[in-house]
Amino acid sequence: MIRVAWAQIKHSPSRLLAVLLAVVLSAAMLAGTVVFQGTSTASMATVTAAPLKPVDVIIDPGDTDVKSLKPSWAEDVLTKARINDKVKATAPYYAATVTAYGTDARGTANVYSVSSDPSLRWFGLEAGDWPRSADQIVISQDTADKLGVNVGGTVTLKSSDGTKHVVTVSGVSDVRFKPMTGTDYAIYADPTYFGDATPGELFVKLNDPSDVDSVAQRLAAAARADGVTAATGAEMIRQASAMMAGGSTQLTVIMAVFAVIALLCAMMVISSTYRTLIAQRTRDIAMLRLIGARRANIRSLVLSEALITAIAGTIIGALIGMGGGYAAMTVMGQAFGGFAANPLLLSGTLLLTVAATVSTAWTTVRHATRIPPIQALDGVAQPGSGNNDVKAGGRTHNGSVPCIVFGAVCAIAGIASLWIGATGFHMPVALVGGIALALGLVLALPGLVAMLMPAIGAALSVCGLAGKLAAASLTANARRAGGTVTAVAFGISLIAALSSAAATGTATINADLDHRYPVSAALYTPDGNALSDKVLQHVSEITDARGSYPIHTIAIDQTPDGAKTTPRILDVIPDKAAAVFAKDDQWHAGETNGLPVALVHPRYMSAIGIREGDTLTFTVAGVPVTVRAHASQLTESPKLAVIITDSQLAALPHADAIEPALKTSMIWFKTKPNIDRAKLAGQVNRLAVADPNATVGGGIAESNDILNVLNMLLMLSYAMLAITVIISLTGLANQLALSVIERTNEISMLRALGTRRGVIRTEIAIEAVTLTIIGTLIGLLVGLPLGVAGIKAQIGGMTGQFTTQLPWTQIGVLIPVILMAAFLAAAIPARNATRIQPAQGLTH
């Protein structure tokens, strides 16, 4: 039967085009997911392993605080082990986070030590020389381009304590990737740059690498007495790679879920296609039965066609998915580990696609085996062999009611699990609920839509002749229409879920950051000196902030000691900034019982034993100042302070003695609603270049890292969901095309009776739009709350600022795009329908 199946495929390949496309797309998604997982893991392993590749043994403090160790701790362990004769070279490993100022930009940077011994260097140079002193560094070409410097240029590195180092770029490295550290730049310096700091690790290179195990054991024994550890470089690479690979697991799981759901959509398209193909080939199958073919032969024929189509589609899809997945990773700059994919996992996913296709075709085989030989005489489709699943009164058969009931039970259980997962912040429970809901929709939706189709058809009848014809077609093929609606609903619900999850997640992150960092961004001098005039002149160029507020500061001479929580700065903010940064009715620009109200950190109030409304006295510019304390987290932005407003300062008895000593050492920024924080960060960083004494603070750095991860997730997921929608619309186009083929006689008779081509074309368009609108409404009703529940289960427990926000803008764009896609899906079937000649009905 395989030869017969192949002959029929060659004779009419277009019949299985929809099946082939669905298989190709689902296989591409599964293969792309495997490539993403493999390539991202390989890239992370490359990042982790690169600095450790030349290292034989690493002496590491483990959980011990490096600051509690003396600077020579690593060398002491080496001496105790008595292995100096086996050691070729050692290199202490240092790392520090600084702010880097170049000609064109500034940003956070990690400075790493690079060994003076070539055998322990893990990268080479493209230009220049290695650093030989504390005032020389090596950077990558990417970092050089961003900072606007070349070999011989200078970069200012500023530590968190305000210490500045002006260093010269001695060389450009051949590093092709950015270490995943959350900072903007990676810089490499000679160990002398770090002065008398305590090294974090000691890298050891042996004369004979074959001695690594015995040396590591001796070092481990010697290190144990000091509470530190020693391990081979290979072991440290494995540990670090495993830890970093966990960072992509969640994204891979989400992508895998989308890929599996896309496969489910493909299976619905395949099932609908085969059911109609069998109905179309009633006479051919009956003729085979008439000449002696048994039911097993017919079953073999159908499954052979499915197997051939599945294998061809899977191979094509695998090639597209692997190439597309690797191309996407390359575009994102995450393919520096090269192409990688687990062969067993890839083979398994492709076999899954083939198995899913064949098993879906198997569910339609019973219709083919029920066709009796007598059908060969007239070619009339056997009742129940196609998709005519509605009886009089709209009742369905073929087991629809049990499917609807079981599907409804699954959907209700899924909704309950989603609610439990969302309220309890348990993502695994919510994920199980989502899967149960998806299964319930697959089982129940086609039957439910089929039952509603007579009512929908009655509503369409008011649209004239075209509406009546569309209503008759949809009602006659209600079960198949239900399957098409389900496929469309799946694609829309996934897009809606992802959009609502992204909108809610972004709103929650922003609300949480606004709560923890009332100041969105701050530009300030750590030493309290005034910002440069150039900065103050150009502050108005920050267009992505709702406002910029200059803050006058002065050092506090004396205040009750609260140990580490004692504020050292008095901030005087503009009156108009009070409502922007501290929305609290208890703090206002005025006096309470003759005393100004000042914002004080709650931790400091607890440390010195005062409560809300108690008085606090401190000395500024030699003048005692008494205020009433009001607790506020704002006082920690960007450093611990006591805060009053301009009018409150003016109300102080000795304000005229304090005001001349104030300096504009800070500028606070507040983001506009729905503004990308990354844009604000870029503008503030460019402004900071004008003053090397300035430092950027606030919630910018943390929000950028979080939102960058979210944006990457969105970019990948939207690409995968686009494929799901394509599969769904393929099913819609297939439904319409097969409907036209089945109704050739009917359409030709209508043409013979004078029906215009425009009416036929409008009928097909009405069918397409009706199915799309129903699927879109169901998809939105399911997807929007699903996305909110999923993101709440994931991050709801991490913050008390959970904020639900629906993506109305995306929905407003999505609906017309989907309707346009529906018209495009109907274009070819409508053209074929209008080409049917009136005389064709006379030949059948």
N, C-alpha and C positions, 0 to 999 in steps of 0.2 A: 504493500500500500504506500510505501514511501515514494516509489517511483510514480505512482498515480498522483500522490499529493504534490510532488515536485512538478509534474506535468501541468497540473491545474494552476499552480502558482505561476509558472512561466506563461500560461495562457492568459491569466487575468491577474497580474500582480497588483493592480490598483485596488482590488478588493481588500487586500490585507495591509494597505498602506497605513491606515489608522492604527492597526495593531502594531505594525513595525515601528511607527513613530513613538507610540507609548512605551514600547520596550526599550527603544534607543534612549529616550529621555530618562526613564527610571534607572536603567543600567548606568547612564552617565552620572546621575546623582550619587548612586552607591559607589561607583569607582572614584568619583571626585572626592567623596568623603574619606575613603581609604587613603588616597594620595595626600589629602590635607593632613590627616593624622600622622602618616608616615613622614612626610616632608617637614612638618612643624616639629615633630620629635627629633628628627635628624638635625634640624637647625638649632634647636635648643641644646642638643648634645654637642654640636660644634662650638657654640658659644661657651658652654661649660668646660669642655675638654681642652679647648685651644691653649689657655694659659698653663694647663697642667700636663700637657703632652710631654714636654722635655723633663718633667720632674719624676724622680724615682721614688722618693720618700718625702712625706710632708709631716712636719711636727706642728700640731694644732692644739690650741688651748681648749677646744671643745666647748663645754658650757661655762668654763671659767671666764670671768670678766678680765679682758686684756689689761684694763687699767690697774687691776690689782696686782699684776705681775711686774717684776722689775724688767727694765729694758733688755737685759741679757738673758732672759729666761730660756729662749730657744737654744742659744749657744751653750748654755749650761747643761741642757739635756744632752746635747751632742758630745760634750766633754765627758759627762758621766757614763755614756755608753761606750766610750773608748773605741771609737770606730774612725778616728781621724785619718788613719792610713787607707781607709776604703773610700773616703770622700774626695770627689774630684772638685766640686764647687758647691757653695751654698749661697742662698739669696734670701734676705729677710723680705717679707711681703708686707707692704703698707698700702693703705687706701684711705682717702679723705674726700669729703664732699666740700666743694668750694663754689663760689660764683665766679664765672669766667667773663671777662670784659674784652671783646675784640674791637675791631674798627667799626664793624657794621651791626653787631648784635651782642647781647649778653645772655647768659643762661646758666643753669646749674650744671656742674661737671663733677665727675669722679676722677680723682687723680690717683693713678696706680703706680707703684714702683716697678721699674724694669731693671733686670739684673745687669750688672756691669760685665758679667761673664757670658760670652756668646752662647755657651752650651745650655743656658737656662732661659734664653730668649725664645718666645713662642711666635714672634712675627718678624718680618724683615722691613726694610726701608725702600721706598720708591725714590726718595730724594733726601739730600742732606746727610747729617751725621747723628749718631746716638748721643743722648744727653750725657755730659761728663761732669756736670756740677749742678748745684741746687737751683741755678737760675736758667736752666735749659729744659725744654720739654719736647716730646714727640707727639704729634696728633695725626689723625687720619685726614685724607683729602676732603672728605665730607665735612668734618669739623672745620678744617681750614677755610672751605668755601663759605660756610655759614658765618664764621667769625670775621671773615674778610681779611685773613692774614695769609702770608706765604712764608717759606723758609727765610729766616732772618728777621721776620716781623716780631712784634712784642704782644703779649697778652697779659692782662692783669688778673691775678687770682686772689680772691678775697675770702678768708676764712669766716666762720660763723662769729668769731670774736672780733671781727673787724680788721684783723691783720692782713696786709696786702703784700703780695709778691709780684713784682714785674719780671716776667720770664720771657726768654727768647725762644722762638720755634727753631730748634736745631735740625729737625727732620720731619718728614711725612711718612707715616707707616703704610704698609700694604694691607691693613685690616679692611675687609670688605663688608663688615657688619658692625652694628652698634650693640655692644653688650647690653643685655636687658636689665637695666638698673633703675629705670624710671627717671633718669637724668637726661639732660639735653646732649651732653658731650662726654667723651672719654679722652682723658689726657694721660700720658705716660711720662714719668719723671725719674731721675736718678734717686736712689735711696737717700742721698744727703739732703734732698728737698724737705724731708720729713723731720729733720733735726734730731732731737733726742726722744722722739716719740717711741712708744713700745710697739714692736712689729706684731702683726696679727698672726703670722705664720712664718715658718722657715722652710724654704724649698731646698731639697738636698739632691745633688747629682752624684752618682756613684762612679767609681772607676770601672767597675764591672757590674753592669745591670743584672747579671744572673744572680748576684748576691742580695737582691732586693728583699726577698722574704726573710732571710736570716737577719739582715741589718734592721729591717722594720721591727722584728721581734725584740731585738736588743734595745732599740730606741723606745719601743712601747714600754718595756720593763723599766727603763730609766725614767721615762716621762711620767709613769704612773705615780711615782713618789711625789711629784710636784703637782699632781692633779691635772695633768695635760695628757694628750694622746699623740700617737704616731701611727701613720698608715701609709700604705703604698699609694703612689700617684694614681694607679689604675683603679684602686678601690675608691678613692676620693672622687674620681671621675664618675664611677657608677652611681655613687650616692647622690652627687650633685645633679646628674642627668635625670635620675629618678624623681628627685624633688622638683626640678623645673618642668619635667614632662607632665606632672600633675596639673600644671597651670593650663594646659590645653585640653584636658580631659573633658571638662564641662562643655566647652564649645564643641568638641567632637561629638559628645552625646546628643547635644541639641541638633547638630547637623544630621546625625544618624537618624534621629526621630523624624526630621523633615524628609529625609530620603525614604524612610519606610512608608511614611504617609503618602509620598508621591507614588510609591509602588502600589499602594492601595488604590489611589486614583487611577493608575494605569490598569489595574486589574478590573476596575469597574468599566473602563472604556473597552477593554478586551472582551469582557463578558457581553456587553451590549452589542459589540460588533459581531461576535460569533453567533449570538442568538438570531440576529437579523440575516447574516450570511446563510445560515442553515435554512431559514424560512425562504430565502431567495432561491436556494438550490434544491427545492423540494423535488422538482422533476428529475434532476440529475441523480440525486440520492435514490429516489424511487426506481429509476432505471437500473442502477447498480443492484438494487434488491431484486429487481425483476429477472436479471440475468444470473442470479445465484449468489450475490454477495450476502454474507450473513451480517447480523448486527455487530459482531466483533470486528468484521472488516470495515464497516462504516465508522465504528469507534476509532479504529486504528487510522483510518484516513484523516479524520478530523484532528486527532492528536498528532499525527505526523506533520500536517500543515502547521500546527501550533509549534511543534518542536523546531521545524526548519526556520520558521519566522523568528522564534525566540533566540535561536543560536545566532542567526544573522544579525538581529537587532542588538543582542548583547555584545557581540564583537564590535559592532560599530559604536555602540554607546560606551563601551569600555575605553576605546581609543579616544573618543571625544572627552569623556570624563577625566581620564588620566592627563591628557594634554591640557584641558581647561583648568583642572585643579592645580596643576603645576604652574600654569601661566598666571593664575590668580595669586598664588603664593609669591611668584616672582614680582608681580606688580606691587604687592604689599611689602616687598622687601624682606620676606621671611623665608626665602629659598636658598640661603647661603650654605645650607648643608647638602645641597644637591637633591635630585629627584630620589624619593624613597617611598616604597609601598610594601607592606607585608604581603608576600606572594600567597600565603595560605588564606589570609583574610580577604585579599582581592579575589581569589578563586572562589571562596565561599560566597561572597556577595554576588558574583556573577552567576554562580550556580543557583543562588536564591532567585535571581531574576528569571532564569530559564524555568525553574520549578514553579514559580508563581504564574508564569504565562501558561504553561501546560496544565497546571491544576485548575486555572480559571477556565481554560477551554474544556476541561473535563466536566465542569458543572453544566455545560451546554450540550454535551454529547447525547444526553437522554432524549433531547428533542429530535436529533438526527436519527437515532435508532428506533424511534416510534413511527417514522414515516413508512407506510405500507407500500408494497409494489404497485397497487392500483393507482397511486398518485401519478405514476408515469403516464397515464392515459390522458389526464387533463391538466396536470401541473398546478392544481389549486392547492394552496398551502393547507396543511392539516390543521384543524382547529387546535389552538394552543401551542403550535409549533413555533410561532414567532413571538412577538412582544405584545399581542393583543391580550392583555391581562385583566380587562375590566368587563364584568358582566353587566347586564341591565341593572340599573339602580346604582351603578358605581361600585359594586362589590368585587373584590379581587379573589383570585384563586391561586393555584400553584403554591399553597402554603404561605401566602403573604401574611395572614393574620398571626400565625405563630411567630414569624420573623419580626413582625411589628411589636408583638408583646415582649418577646425576648430582648429585642433591641431597646425598647422603652425601659425595661428593667436595667439593662446595662447602662443606659444613659443616665438614669436616676442615680444608680450606684456611683457612676463617674462624677456626677455633680456633687453628690454627698462627699466623696473623697476629695474633690477639689476644694470644697468649703472647709473640710477638716484640715487639709494641708495648708490652705491660705490663712485660716485663723490660728493654727498652731505653728505656722512657719516651718512646715515639714515638706521640703521639695520632693522627696521620694514618694510621699503619699499623694501629693498633687500630680506628679507624673503618672502614677498608676491611675488616678482619676481621669486624667486627660486621655490615656489609652482606652479606658473603659468607655468614656464618652464617644471617642472616635468609632469604636466597635459598635456601640449602640446606634450611632448615626448611619453607619454602613448598612446595618440590618434593617432599621426601621424606616429611614427616610424614603427609599424607593417606593415601598408599599403605601406609606402615608401620602406621598405626593400623588401616587396613582389613584388613591381614594378621593383626593381633592380635585382631581383633574376634571371631572364633569362640572363641578361648580366653577372652576376656572374657565372652562370652555364656555359656560353660559355667560360669564362676564365678557368674554372676548366676542361673543355674538353681536354685541352692540356696535362693533367696528365695521359693519357692513359685510359684503360678500367675502372679502379677504379674511376678516375676523372669524366668520362662520366656518370657512374652510380650514383655518388654522385650528379652531376649536375642535372640529371633527377629527383632524389628524392627531392632535394631542390626546384626545379622549380615546381614540382607537388604539393608540400606542402608549397608553398611560404608564405601563410598567417601565418601558424603555425610557420614556420622558423622565420618570422618577429617578432612574439611574443617572441620567445626564445631569439633572438638577443636583443630585448628591455629589457628583464629581465637581461641578462648579462650586457648590457650597463648601467643599473641602478646601479648594484653593483659596477662596475668599476668606474663609474662617481663619486659615493660617496667616494670611496677610494681616487681617484685622487683629488677630491675637498678638502677632509680633509688633504691630504698630502701637496697640494699646499698652503692651508691655514696655516698649521703648519710651512712649510718652510718659507713662506712669513712673517708670524707673528714672528717667531724666528729671521729672518734677520732684520725685522723692530725694534724689541725690542733691539737687539744687536747694531744696528745703532744708535738708540735713546740713549742707554746707553753710547755708545762711544762718542756721541755728548755732552751729559750732564756730563759724567764722563770720560774725556780723559784718566785718570789713572784708569785702570781696577781694580786694587787693590793696596793698599798702606799699608806698615807696618811702623809705626812711633811712636816716643815718644812724648806725649803731651807737656812735659816740655822742649823739644828741646835738651835734653841730647843725647849722642851717644847711638846707639843700641849696645847690648852686642856683644862681639866677637863671641860667639856661634851662634848667628843669622847670622852674616856676613859670617861665615865659611860654614854654611849650606844653604845659599841662592841659591846655584847652584842646589839644589835638587828640586827646583820648576820647574818641567818639562812641565807643562801645560801652561807656559807663553812663549810668543814669545821672551821675554827678561826681565831681571831684571836689574834695573838701580839704583845704589846707589846715593843718593842726599845729597850734603853737604849743611848745613844750618847754619845761624847765625842770632841772633836777630837784628832787626833794632832799632837803638838808637832813631832816630827822623825822622819824615816824616810829610809832611803837613797833618793836621788833617782832616780826612774824617768821623768823628764820628765812628759809628759801622763798617764802611767799610774800616777803616784804616788798611793796612797790617802791620804785626809785624815781619815778617820773610823774609829773603832773601834766596831763593833757588838757588843753583848753580848746574845745571844738566849737565851730560856729553854731549859733542857735538853730539854724535851719537843718543842721545835721542831727539834732537830737531825735527827731521823729523818724529819721531815716535809719539810724543805726541802733536805736534802743526804743522799741515800740512798747513803752510801759507807762501807764498813767501815773504811777507813783513817782516817776522822775520827770520833772518839768523845769522849764527855764524860769525860775523864781525862787522864793524863799519859803521855808516851812518853819513857823515860829521864830522868824528872824534869822534863821540859819540856812545857807544854801544846801541843796541836796547834791551829793557827789556819788558817782558810781565807784564801787569798790568790789574787788573780787571776793566771792563768797568764801573761798578757801582762806584768804587772809583774815576775813572777819572771824572765821572759826578759830584761826590760830591765835588771835589776840583777845578772843572772848567777847566780842560785841555782836549785837543782834541788829536786825533791820530797824532803822530809825534812831539808833544810838549815835552819840556824837563821836567824832574822830578828829584829833588835833595833830597837825604835822607842821613842819617849818619849811617855808619856801622863801629864798632870797633874804634869809634872816628874819622873816616875818611869820609869827604863828598864825595858822589858818585853822578854824574850827568849822566843820561841816557835819551834816547828818548823812550817815552811810546808807546807801541803797545797793544791794547785791546785784552784780551784773557780770556776765561772761565777756562783755565788750571790753573790759579792762585788760584782757589778755591779747588784744589785737593791736599791734603785733607783739607787744611786750607788756609786762605787768605795769599797771599805772593806776593813778586816781584820776577820774575824769570829771570836769565841770564844763559848763558852757560859757560863752563870752559874757552873757548878761549876769550869770552867777558870779563870775570873776569881778565884774563891775560893782556888784553888791558887797564885796568884801571890804572890811574897814581899811585895809592898807593896799588896795588894788593898784594905786599909783606907784607903789614900790615894786610890785611884781611885774607889771606889764612891760617895762623897759627891758627886763631880763629874758623875756620870752623869745624863742627862736622858732622859725617855721622849719622844723626838722622832719615833718611827716606830711604825706598827702594820702588821704583815704579815698578809695573808689568803691562805688556800688554798681553792680551790673544792672543793665536794663533787663526787664522781664523777657524771657525766651531768647536771650542773646548768648551766642556761643562763647563760653568762658575762655576758650583757647584764643579767640580773637582779642579779647581784652588782655590776656596774658601777653600776647605778642606785642600789643601796643605799649603796655607798661614796661616790658623788657626793653623795647627800643628807646623809650624815654629815659630809662635808667642808664643807657650808654653815655648820656650827657654828663653823668656825675659818677665817677668810679667809687666815690664814698657811699653811694646809695645802695640800699639792699631792697629787694622785692620780697614782701611777705603776704600774709593773708591766706585765703583758701585756694589760691590759684593752682599751686603745684599739685595738690591732692586731687582737685576736681579735674585737672587735665588728664591725669593718669586714669582715673575712673572712666571719664567720658570717652577717652581714646579707645579703651577696651570695648566700651559699649558701641562705639561707632564701627569698630572692626566687626563685631558680632552682627550689627545691622547690615553692613555691606555684604557679608558672606550669606547671611540668611535671606536677604531680599533676592539675591541672585538665585538661590536654590528655590525660593518660593515662586519666582518668575517661571521656573521650569514646571512647577506644579500647576500653575495657572495655564500654561501652554498645553499641558496634558489634558486639563479639564476642557479647554476650548477645542482641543482636537476631538474630544468626545462629542462636544456639541456639534461641530462641523460634520462629524461622522453620522450622528443621529439625523441631521437634516439631509445629508447626501443620500443615505439609505432610504429615508422616507420618500425622497423624490423618485428613486429607482423603483420602490415598491408600488408607487402610485402613478406609474407611467400611463397605464390605461385610463385611470381617473382623470389625470391632467389633460391627456389628449382629448377625452370626451368633453371636458370643460372648454378646451380650445375650440372644438368642433361646434359647441353651442354658443360661441361668440365671446367667451371670457378673454379679456385682454391680457397681454403679457404682464403689464404693470400690476394687475390684480394677483397673478401668480407670484410675482416677485415680492409683493407686499405680504402675501400670506407666509412665505418662507421667512421674511424678516420678522413678522409678528411672532412666529414660533420661536425664533432665536431669542428675541428680546424677552418674551414671556419666560422662557426657561432660565435665561440669565438673571432676570429680575428676581425670580423666586429663589434661585440659588444664592444670589447676592444678599437678599434679605435674611435668609437662613444663616448664611455665613457670617454676616455682621452680628446677628443676634447671638450666635454661638461664640464667635471669635473674640469680640470685644471684652465680655466678662471673663473669658478664658485667659486672655493675656494679663488682665489685672490680677486674677487669682494666682497665676503662675509667678508673676513678679513679686507679689506679696509673700508667697510661700518662700521665695528665694531671699529677699532682702528685708521683708517686713520686720523680722526679729532683730535686725541690726540697728534700727533707728526708731525713735518715737515720732518721727516727722513723716510717716508714710502719707503720700499725697496721690490721690487718684486723679488722673487726667486722661481724657479720651482724645484721640488724634483726629479732631474734626477737620483739620486742613487736609490730612492724608485721605480721609474718607471722601471729602469733597472732590479730590482729584481722582480717587480710585473709581468712583461710580461712573463718571463719564468715560473713563478709559475702558472700563469693562464693557460698557454698552457699545462703544466703538468697536471693541474686539468682537462682540457678538455680531455686529453688522458685517465685519470682515469674515467671520466664520460662516455667515450665511451667503456670502457673495457668490462663491463657486456653485453651491447647490442651487441657488436661485437662477444663476445663468443656465445651468443644465436643465432646470425645469422649464424655462422660457424657450428653450430650443426644441422641446418636444412638439412634434407636428400633429395636427388634428387627425391625420390619416393613420397614425401609429396605433390608435385604439381599434382600428378595423382589422388589424392583422393578428390579433391575439384572441 
